[in-house]
Amino acid sequence: MLKIILLLYFIGSQYIGSQFVVTILYADDITLLSGSCRGLQKMLDICAEFGHKWDTCFNAKKSQILTLGGSNPVNCRLFLGSKLIEWTSKVKYLGIHILAGDVQKVDITDAKRMYYGCFNSILFVCGKSRNEIASVHLVKSCCLPRLLYGCEGMLLSTLRTRELDVIWAFRYIFNCCWPESLKSLQFYCNTVPLSYMIDERKW
């Protein structure tokens, strides 16, 4: 059964270059974008008609609506066929949590949890007499992909970027440099702050 993510889009533009984007498709996940509730309902009607014609089932219970660049409208009810779709404050699409309201609000709670779980496992297995450089390599190859997944599509605030830089826990690996800057240590380990990695991936 297919699910649909509906985004009521009140900020910026729906253009990517010269292309007007109203839908994003990936496997069985569909995202519909519109600047109005009326536009979203028309797209839902098209989906319902397509499903009826080609015997394709859309799951209204798993489908959700979210507003970007504003608050969810009070009196807007959208239907997929005869079934009502619920408004929500957060949706998960392809592993990325999108929050309602400000487009710069990004929920990285799950990513942080997975990162710390992997990080703590590596430090536990390596023990107190660990090889620090090997530990850095393990964290870079095993933990960072969990934290940075989908970061190219996120608009991170300065505060959230600093939070990510702190997560990249060199001090715990080397058990040193608590009051000092980590830049020289990162340079020695041939790595950069997480904010640089995110910018590099976006470029």
C-alpha positions in Angstrom: 0.0 0.0 0.0 1.3 3.4 -1.0 1.5 6.3 1.5 1.3 10.0 0.5 3.1 12.9 2.3 1.4 16.2 1.7 3.3 19.5 2.2 1.4 22.7 2.3 4.2 25.1 1.1 4.1 28.7 2.3 7.7 29.7 1.9 10.2 30.1 -0.9 9.6 28.6 -4.4 8.5 25.3 -5.8 11.0 25.7 -8.6 14.2 23.8 -8.9 16.1 25.6 -11.6 13.4 26.1 -14.3 11.4 23.0 -13.3 8.2 23.5 -11.3 8.0 20.7 -8.7 4.7 19.4 -7.4 5.6 15.8 -6.5 8.6 13.8 -5.4 8.5 10.1 -5.9 10.8 7.4 -4.4 9.7 3.7 -4.5 6.3 3.6 -2.7 6.7 7.0 -1.0 5.0 9.9 -2.6 5.3 13.6 -1.6 2.9 16.2 -3.0 3.6 19.9 -2.7 1.2 22.8 -3.1 0.8 26.4 -2.0 -2.9 25.9 -1.2 -5.3 23.3 0.4 -7.3 23.4 -2.8 -4.3 22.4 -4.8 -3.5 19.5 -2.5 -7.1 18.3 -2.7 -7.0 18.3 -6.5 -3.8 16.2 -6.4 -5.4 13.8 -3.9 -8.4 13.5 -6.3 -6.0 12.6 -9.1 -4.3 10.0 -6.9 -7.7 8.5 -5.9 -8.8 8.4 -9.6 -5.5 6.7 -10.6 -5.8 4.2 -7.8 -9.4 3.3 -8.9 -8.4 3.0 -12.5 -5.2 0.9 -12.0 -6.2 -1.0 -8.9 -3.6 0.7 -6.8 -4.2 1.1 -3.1 -3.3 4.3 -1.2 -3.1 4.1 2.6 -4.9 7.1 4.0 -4.0 6.1 7.6 -0.3 6.3 6.9 -0.6 9.4 4.8 0.0 12.7 6.5 -0.2 16.5 5.9 2.3 19.1 7.1 2.7 22.8 6.6 6.1 24.4 5.8 6.5 28.2 6.4 3.4 28.6 8.5 1.0 26.9 10.9 -1.4 24.1 10.0 -4.7 25.6 8.8 -7.6 25.1 11.2 -10.5 24.6 8.8 -8.8 22.7 6.0 -9.9 19.0 5.7 -8.4 16.9 3.0 -9.7 13.6 1.8 -8.1 10.7 -0.1 -11.2 9.2 -1.7 -13.6 9.2 1.2 -11.0 8.9 3.9 -9.8 11.9 5.9 -6.0 12.5 6.1 -4.6 13.8 9.4 -2.6 16.9 9.9 0.7 16.4 11.8 3.6 18.3 13.3 6.3 16.0 12.0 6.7 13.5 9.2 9.4 11.1 8.4 10.3 10.9 4.7 13.2 8.7 3.4 14.8 8.7 6.9 14.6 12.5 7.3 12.3 14.1 10.0 10.5 17.2 8.6 8.9 19.5 11.2 6.0 21.7 10.6 6.3 25.5 10.7 9.8 27.0 10.2 11.6 25.3 7.3 14.9 25.4 9.3 13.5 23.2 12.1 15.1 19.8 11.7 14.6 16.9 14.1 17.9 15.0 14.4 17.0 13.2 17.6 16.9 9.7 16.0 20.2 10.4 14.1 21.9 11.4 17.3 20.6 8.4 19.2 21.9 6.0 16.5 25.2 7.9 16.3 25.8 7.7 20.1 24.7 4.0 20.2 27.3 3.2 17.6 30.0 5.5 19.2 29.6 4.0 22.7 29.7 0.5 21.3 33.1 1.2 19.5 34.6 2.8 22.7 33.4 -0.1 24.8 34.8 -2.7 22.5 38.1 -0.9 22.0 38.5 -0.3 25.8 40.6 2.1 27.7 43.9 1.1 26.0 42.4 1.8 22.6 44.4 3.0 19.6 42.9 6.5 19.2 43.6 6.8 15.4 41.9 3.5 14.8 39.0 4.6 16.9 38.6 7.8 14.9 38.6 5.8 11.7 35.9 3.4 13.1 33.8 6.4 14.2 34.2 8.1 10.8 33.3 4.9 8.8 30.6 3.4 11.1 29.0 6.2 13.1 29.1 9.4 11.0 27.0 7.9 8.1 24.1 7.4 10.6 24.4 11.0 11.8 24.9 12.6 8.3 22.2 10.7 6.4 20.1 13.1 4.4 22.0 16.2 5.7 22.2 17.5 2.1 18.5 18.2 2.2 18.5 19.9 5.6 18.6 23.7 6.3 20.5 23.7 9.6 20.5 26.8 11.9 23.9 28.0 13.3 22.9 26.6 16.7 22.1 23.2 15.3 25.4 23.2 13.3 27.3 23.9 16.5 25.4 21.1 18.2 26.6 18.7 15.5 30.2 19.9 15.9 30.0 19.0 19.6 28.7 15.5 18.8 31.8 14.7 16.8 33.4 13.6 20.1 37.1 13.8 19.8 37.6 14.7 23.4 36.1 11.3 24.5 38.2 9.3 22.0 41.5 10.9 23.2 40.4 11.8 26.7 42.0 15.2 26.5 41.7 18.8 25.3 38.6 19.4 27.4 39.1 23.2 27.8 40.9 23.8 24.5 40.0 24.0 20.8 39.9 20.7 18.9 41.1 22.2 15.6 44.8 21.1 15.9 43.7 17.6 17.0 41.3 17.3 14.0 44.0 18.5 11.7 46.4 15.8 13.0 43.7 13.2 12.4 43.1 14.4 8.9 39.5 15.3 9.5 37.3 18.4 9.8 34.4 19.6 11.9 31.0 18.1 11.1 29.7 21.5 9.8 32.4 21.4 7.1 31.5 17.8 6.2 27.8 18.9 5.7 28.8 21.9 3.6 31.1 19.6 1.5 28.3 17.1 0.9 25.9 19.9 -0.1 28.4 21.2 -2.6 
